[in-house]
């Protein structure tokens, strides 16, 4: 696929301005149930309570009968530990869009899209007889590296996204960063090896190798550069959503922080603040309860919890913002029962249960990054928080 064209004209107006312009040019949708935020519509997740929880006006326990889901014209983020069901949730969302006759673009950066599973979900949806035809409306794009992903979003071809697209999924947006921006522990190891062998100044090519200050400066430079690239990616994702009136969902991995916290806490791998935070309108975290199972087969219960909606970070946990579900052969099944969670401060996004055995370092994505980056947080403030 040719991601760059010499004759391609890239919109240069801010995403917010493009969103207001497009909204003003569209006919009024008053009285249409499927329309909502700015009249741009929604893409359903297939879970009625989660669709309702995503709505900015949802106060908990509201019905999704008036529509809901990922808002078209904005970017959303779904994050959680490995195996928690992030891809399953987005596959379920894609199936709903395809069944509605809309197109879906799936961009994978690591694992390919499970097409047999997608075919199964489409076939099981209301005994669908058009599954083979509908699956042709999904465009699969493979971006094996960070430059490929950035090129697709910053210099898209004229055919991207295809007409009629309502949903773009990037699974996952954080995976390609690991090859180009190692964690601080690995950076320091490379610098020490370079200085001991008389190398060329380490990863950044600086001249201050061999001194602690020089190593810290080079590490800080790479962390700041990662933050700039992440912000640029988020800005173009939001521009793509606003200019084409579609929902862009970015799947994010996690790392675990321990220092200074009462228990291990999960954070998004690309939580950089700044432009990233301002471009993400909706944020959902997925996690599991290792002790809660349902049904005869003892299916593991998953939780989808709202962390941000309508561009506003939620300050306290509410029952209506937490949705329990299980993954079955025919899709996701929502569980209606649950207990009222205790209110916790927003500074603690999601904490792992105290009684759960902490996994080994190799089992947690980017866990090595936490220890060293905390040192820079103490000295440099929020600017270098990952």
C-alpha positions in Angstrom: 0.0 0.0 0.0 1.3 3.4 -1.0 1.1 5.6 2.1 2.5 8.7 0.6 1.5 10.6 -2.6 3.3 13.7 -3.9 0.0 15.2 -5.0 -1.8 14.5 -1.7 -3.2 17.5 0.1 -3.2 17.1 3.9 -5.8 19.1 5.9 -3.8 21.7 8.0 -6.6 23.0 10.1 -6.9 22.0 13.8 -9.1 19.0 14.6 -11.4 21.0 16.8 -12.0 23.5 13.9 -12.6 20.7 11.4 -15.1 19.1 13.8 -17.0 22.4 14.3 -17.0 23.0 10.5 -18.3 19.5 9.6 -20.9 19.6 12.4 -22.3 22.9 11.0 -22.4 21.6 7.5 -24.5 18.5 8.4 -28.3 18.6 8.5 -29.9 18.7 11.9 -30.6 15.2 13.4 -33.1 16.3 16.0 -35.4 13.5 16.9 -33.2 10.7 15.4 -32.5 8.2 18.2 -29.1 7.0 16.8 -27.6 10.5 16.8 -26.1 12.2 19.8 -22.9 14.1 20.4 -22.7 17.0 17.9 -25.1 15.0 15.7 -22.3 12.7 14.5 -23.7 9.4 15.7 -22.3 6.4 17.5 -20.8 3.0 16.9 -22.2 0.4 19.4 -20.0 -1.9 21.4 -22.7 -4.5 21.6 -23.0 -4.1 25.4 -26.0 -1.9 26.1 -24.8 -0.7 29.5 -21.4 0.2 28.2 -22.9 2.1 25.3 -24.9 4.1 27.8 -22.0 4.6 30.1 -19.9 6.1 27.3 -22.5 8.9 26.9 -21.2 12.0 28.6 -24.7 12.7 30.1 -25.0 9.1 31.5 -25.3 9.2 35.2 -25.2 5.5 35.7 -27.8 2.9 35.1 -29.2 4.7 32.1 -30.7 2.8 29.2 -29.0 2.6 25.9 -32.3 2.6 24.1 -31.5 6.1 22.8 -28.3 5.1 21.3 -24.7 5.2 22.5 -21.3 3.7 22.1 -18.1 5.2 20.6 -18.9 8.7 19.4 -18.2 9.3 15.7 -16.0 12.3 15.1 -13.7 11.6 18.1 -10.9 9.4 19.3 -11.2 6.8 22.1 -8.7 4.7 24.0 -9.2 1.2 25.4 -6.4 -0.1 27.6 -5.8 -3.1 29.9 -3.4 -5.9 30.7 -2.8 -8.8 28.2 -5.6 -11.3 27.7 -8.3 -9.1 29.3 -10.5 -8.9 26.2 -9.5 -5.6 24.5 -9.4 -7.2 21.0 -12.6 -9.1 21.8 -14.4 -5.9 22.7 -13.3 -4.2 19.5 -14.2 -7.2 17.4 -17.7 -7.1 18.9 -17.8 -3.4 18.0 -16.6 -4.1 14.5 -19.3 -6.8 14.0 -22.0 -4.3 15.0 -20.8 -1.8 12.5 -20.5 -4.3 9.7 -24.0 -5.7 10.4 -25.3 -2.2 10.1 -23.9 -2.0 6.6 -20.9 0.2 7.5 -17.3 -0.2 6.7 -14.5 -0.9 9.3 -10.8 -0.3 9.0 -8.6 -2.5 11.3 -5.0 -1.5 11.6 -2.8 -4.1 13.4 0.7 -3.4 14.6 1.5 -6.8 16.2 -1.0 -9.6 16.0 -3.1 -10.0 12.9 -6.9 -9.6 13.1 -8.5 -13.0 13.9 -10.7 -13.3 10.8 -12.1 -16.8 11.7 -13.4 -15.3 15.0 -14.8 -12.3 13.1 -16.5 -14.6 10.6 -18.0 -16.6 13.5 -19.3 -13.5 15.3 -20.9 -12.3 12.1 -22.6 -15.6 11.4 -23.9 -15.9 15.0 -25.4 -12.4 14.9 -29.2 -13.0 14.6 -28.5 -16.1 12.4 -26.9 -13.7 9.9 -26.9 -15.1 6.3 -24.9 -12.2 4.9 -21.7 -12.8 6.9 -19.6 -13.5 3.8 -20.7 -10.3 2.2 -20.4 -8.2 5.3 -16.9 -9.3 6.1 -15.8 -7.8 2.7 -16.5 -4.4 4.2 -13.6 -4.6 6.6 -10.2 -3.3 5.4 -7.2 -4.8 7.1 -4.0 -2.8 7.1 -0.7 -4.2 8.5 1.7 -1.6 10.0 4.7 -3.6 11.1 6.7 -0.6 12.5 6.1 2.8 14.1 7.1 4.7 10.9 4.5 2.7 9.0 1.8 3.7 11.5 2.8 7.3 11.5 3.0 7.4 7.7 -0.5 6.0 7.4 -2.0 8.6 9.8 0.1 11.7 8.8 0.2 11.0 5.0 -2.8 8.8 4.2 -3.4 7.7 0.7 -6.4 9.1 -1.1 -8.3 5.8 -0.6 -7.9 5.9 3.1 -10.3 5.6 4.8 -12.7 4.0 2.3 -16.1 5.7 1.8 -18.7 4.6 4.3 -16.3 3.9 7.1 -17.6 4.4 10.6 -14.9 2.8 12.7 -11.1 2.7 12.7 -9.3 0.4 15.2 -5.6 0.5 15.9 -4.5 -2.7 17.7 -2.3 -1.8 19.4 -1.1 1.7 19.3 1.6 1.2 21.9 3.2 -2.0 20.6 5.5 -0.4 17.9 6.9 2.1 20.4 8.8 -0.6 22.3 11.3 -1.2 19.4 12.1 2.5 18.9 11.9 3.8 22.5 13.4 1.3 25.0 12.7 1.6 28.6 15.2 3.6 30.7 16.8 0.4 32.1 17.7 -0.8 28.7 18.9 2.7 27.6 21.2 2.9 30.6 22.6 -0.5 29.9 23.4 0.5 26.3 25.0 3.7 27.5 27.2 1.8 30.0 28.2 -0.7 27.3 29.0 2.1 24.9 31.1 4.1 27.4 33.0 1.0 28.5 33.9 0.0 24.9 34.6 3.6 23.7 31.5 3.7 21.5 30.0 6.7 19.8 28.1 8.3 22.6 25.1 6.0 23.1 21.7 6.0 21.5 21.5 9.7 21.0 25.0 10.2 19.7 25.9 12.7 22.4 29.4 13.6 23.6 28.8 13.4 27.3 29.0 9.6 27.6 30.5 8.0 30.6 29.2 10.5 33.1 26.0 10.0 35.2 24.7 13.4 34.1 25.3 12.6 30.4 23.3 9.3 30.7 20.5 11.0 32.5 20.3 13.7 29.8 20.2 11.2 27.0 17.6 9.2 28.7 15.5 12.3 29.3 15.9 13.3 25.7 14.5 9.9 24.5 11.6 10.1 27.0 10.7 13.6 25.8 11.1 12.5 22.1 8.7 9.6 22.8 6.2 12.0 24.3 6.4 14.2 21.3 5.8 11.3 18.8 2.9 10.0 20.9 1.3 13.4 21.0 1.7 13.8 17.2 0.1 10.4 16.7 -2.9 11.3 18.9 -3.4 14.6 17.1 -3.6 12.9 13.7 -5.9 10.2 15.0 -8.3 12.9 16.3 -8.0 14.8 13.0 -8.8 11.6 11.1 -11.9 11.0 13.2 -13.2 14.6 12.9 -12.6 15.1 9.2 -14.2 11.8 8.1 -16.9 11.6 10.8 -15.8 8.2 12.2 -14.8 6.7 15.5 -11.1 6.0 16.0 -10.4 3.6 18.8 -6.8 3.2 20.0 -5.9 0.0 21.9 -3.3 0.7 24.5 -1.2 -1.7 26.6 -0.3 -1.2 30.2 2.6 -1.0 32.6 2.6 -1.5 36.4 3.7 1.1 38.9 4.6 0.1 42.5 6.8 2.8 44.0 5.0 5.2 46.3 1.7 3.3 45.9 -0.1 1.1 48.4 -0.6 -1.7 45.8 0.5 -2.5 42.2 -1.4 -0.1 39.9 -2.0 -0.3 36.1 -1.3 2.7 34.0 -1.7 3.1 30.2 1.6 2.5 28.4 1.3 5.7 26.4 -0.2 7.9 29.2 1.8 11.1 28.4 -0.6 13.9 29.1 -0.4 17.0 26.9 -1.8 16.5 23.4 -2.5 12.9 23.9 -4.8 13.7 26.8 -6.6 16.5 25.0 -7.1 14.4 21.9 -8.7 11.4 23.7 -12.4 12.0 24.3 -13.2 8.6 25.8 -11.0 6.2 27.9 -12.1 2.7 29.0 -10.0 0.3 31.1 -10.6 -3.4 31.0 -9.6 -5.7 33.8 -10.5 -9.1 35.4 -11.5 -10.4 38.8 -9.6 -13.6 39.2 -12.0 -14.9 41.9 -15.3 -14.2 40.3 -16.7 -16.7 37.8 -20.2 -17.4 36.5 -22.0 -20.2 34.7 -21.4 -23.9 34.7 -18.1 -23.5 32.8 -16.8 -21.0 35.4 -16.2 -18.2 32.8 -14.0 -15.4 34.0 -15.7 -12.1 34.6 -14.3 -9.0 32.8 -14.9 -5.4 33.8 -15.1 -2.4 31.5 -14.8 0.8 33.5 -15.1 4.4 32.2 -12.1 6.6 33.1 -12.9 9.5 30.8 -16.0 10.5 28.9 -16.9 13.6 26.8 -13.3 14.8 27.2 -13.5 14.9 31.0 -11.6 12.7 33.4 -13.9 11.0 35.9 -13.1 11.9 39.5 -14.9 9.1 41.3 -16.0 5.6 40.5 -19.8 5.0 40.0 -21.7 1.8 39.6 -23.1 2.9 36.2 -19.6 3.4 34.8 -18.5 -0.2 35.5 -19.9 -2.9 33.2 -19.4 -6.7 33.9 -19.3 -9.1 31.0 -18.0 -12.5 29.8 -16.7 -13.7 26.5 -18.6 -16.5 24.8 -18.4 -18.2 21.5 -21.2 -16.0 20.0 -19.8 -12.8 21.4 -19.9 -10.8 24.6 -22.6 -11.3 27.2 -23.3 -8.6 29.7 -23.9 -9.4 33.4 -26.5 -7.3 35.1 -25.6 -8.0 38.8 -22.8 -6.2 40.7 -21.9 -4.5 43.9 -21.4 -0.8 44.5 -17.7 0.1 44.3 -16.1 2.3 46.8 -15.1 5.8 45.8 -11.4 6.1 45.1 -9.3 9.2 44.0 -8.6 9.6 40.3 -4.8 9.4 41.0 -5.2 5.7 41.4 -6.6 4.5 38.0 -6.9 0.8 38.6 -5.3 -1.2 41.4 -4.7 -4.9 41.3 -6.3 -6.9 44.2 -4.0 -7.2 47.2 -4.5 -11.0 47.4 -3.5 -11.6 43.8 0.0 -12.9 43.3 2.1 -10.3 41.4 3.2 -11.7 38.1 6.9 -11.9 37.1 8.5 -8.9 35.4 8.4 -10.7 32.0 4.7 -11.2 32.2 3.8 -7.5 32.6 4.2 -5.3 29.6 6.7 -2.4 30.1 7.0 -3.2 33.8 10.7 -2.5 33.8 10.0 1.0 32.6 8.2 2.0 35.9 11.2 2.0 38.3 13.5 4.3 36.3 10.8 6.6 35.0 9.6 7.3 38.5 13.1 8.8 39.2 12.6 11.3 36.4 9.1 12.1 37.6 10.4 13.1 41.0 13.1 15.4 39.4 11.3 16.7 36.3 7.6 16.7 37.2 4.8 15.6 34.9 6.7 16.5 31.8 8.3 13.1 31.6 5.6 10.9 33.1 5.0 7.8 30.8 
